[in-house]
Amino acid sequence: MADDYYSLYTPPAPLSRGELKSRCRRQPNLRVGGVFLIPHSSPTLGIEELSAVSEVLSSGYIAQGKKVKEFEEQFSQFLGLKKAGAVNSGTSALHLALIALGVKTGDEVIIPSFVCTALLNAINYVGANAIIADINGDDYNLSYDDAK
């Protein structure tokens, strides 16, 4: 059945550079009272990213295609490993990382107070408890004193 689908499927043509450029928008700098704010979970995409996405979508594969295989091979080489595997989301990656670290039911994982829900979900998936800690006002890293 899958072979029949792909033999009948004609992928759309990739967008031209001009079309991509017209669709590309830049996030303006956000300032409040002279302080630059970093937008949470706001993507920064340019022409290269839009072109790459257009190429993948035009291939007819959005998962487990040629680009995923290339990424896994290059990533494993970069890390000096025999193999590496891509996953479908940051949540899945964090979940697997916690498992690889041996985090299990009842363990405590200290995290900063300002994170996306993916981290909280991954901690919940392994049955651990998230311990919320504040940041250090001098360097904005997790506060050692608050984590105690």
Secondary structure as the mmCIF struct_conf table of DSSP 4:
data_model
#
loop_
_struct_conf.conf_type_id
_struct_conf.id
_struct_conf.beg_label_comp_id
_struct_conf.beg_label_asym_id
_struct_conf.beg_label_seq_id
_struct_conf.end_label_comp_id
_struct_conf.end_label_asym_id
_struct_conf.end_label_seq_id
HELX_RH_AL_P HELX_RH_AL_P1 ALA A 2 LEU A 8
HELX_LH_PP_P HELX_LH_PP_P1 PRO A 11 SER A 16
HELX_RH_AL_P HELX_RH_AL_P2 ARG A 17 ARG A 23
HELX_LH_PP_P HELX_LH_PP_P2 ARG A 26 ASN A 29
STRN STRN1 LEU A 30 VAL A 32
TURN_TY1_P TURN_TY1_P1 GLY A 33 GLY A 34
STRN STRN2 VAL A 35 LEU A 37
TURN_TY1_P TURN_TY1_P2 HIS A 40 SER A 41
HELX_RH_AL_P HELX_RH_AL_P3 ILE A 47 SER A 59
TURN_TY1_P TURN_TY1_P3 GLY A 60 GLY A 60
BEND BEND1 ILE A 62 GLY A 65
HELX_RH_AL_P HELX_RH_AL_P4 LYS A 66 LEU A 79
TURN_TY1_P TURN_TY1_P4 GLY A 80 GLY A 80
BEND BEND2 LYS A 82 LYS A 82
BEND BEND3 ASN A 88 ASN A 88
HELX_RH_AL_P HELX_RH_AL_P5 GLY A 90 ALA A 100
TURN_TY1_P TURN_TY1_P5 LEU A 101 GLY A 102
TURN_TY1_P TURN_TY1_P6 THR A 105 GLY A 106
STRN STRN3 GLU A 108 PRO A 112
BEND BEND4 SER A 113 PHE A 114
HELX_RH_AL_P HELX_RH_AL_P6 THR A 117 TYR A 125
TURN_TY1_P TURN_TY1_P7 VAL A 126 GLY A 127
STRN STRN4 ASN A 129 ALA A 133
STRN STRN5 ILE A 135 ILE A 135
TURN_TY1_P TURN_TY1_P8 GLY A 137 ASP A 139
BEND BEND5 ASN A 141 ASN A 141
STRN STRN6 LEU A 142 LEU A 142
HELX_LH_PP_P HELX_LH_PP_P3 SER A 143 SER A 143
HELX_RH_AL_P HELX_RH_AL_P7 TYR A 144 ALA A 147
#
